[in-house]
Amino acid sequence: MFKLIPARAFRTIDKAGLFTLAVLASATIVHAFTAPAVGDLGYDIYDIVVNQGVKGPLGFVGGVAAFLFGVSRLFSNIMIGIPTIVAAVCLIKADSILMTFGMVI
C-alpha cells in the first residue's frame, strides 16, 4: 500500500559544510574572561569560590582525591575511571584552563 522511501544519507560534503558554518558562527562570539578587580560587583564571591576554593587547598585536595578515585576505578570500570581522571586534572589546573579559554586565537 505505502512504500517507505529511504531518507537521503548525510553525505561528507554536508558534514564539511556544517562544520565550516559552525566555525564561522563561533568565531565571532569569543569573549575573554577577566577576573573582577577588588571592589567590583561579585569580587567577594569570586574570591571565596575561585581563589580560596578551586585554586586553594580545598580544590587541590579535591582534585587529588578525584584522581586517586579515578585510578582505583580505572582497573575495574574504565568508562568511569578515565573521565574521573580528566575531571580531576581539570580541577587541579582550573585557573590555567580558564585563562586559556579566554585567549582569542
Secondary structure, DSSP 8 states (H G I E B T S, - for coil): -----------HHHHHHHHHHHHHHHHTS--------TTSTTHHHHIIIIIIIISSHHHHHHHHHHHHHHHHHHTT-HHHHHHHHHHHHHHHTHHHHHHHHTS--
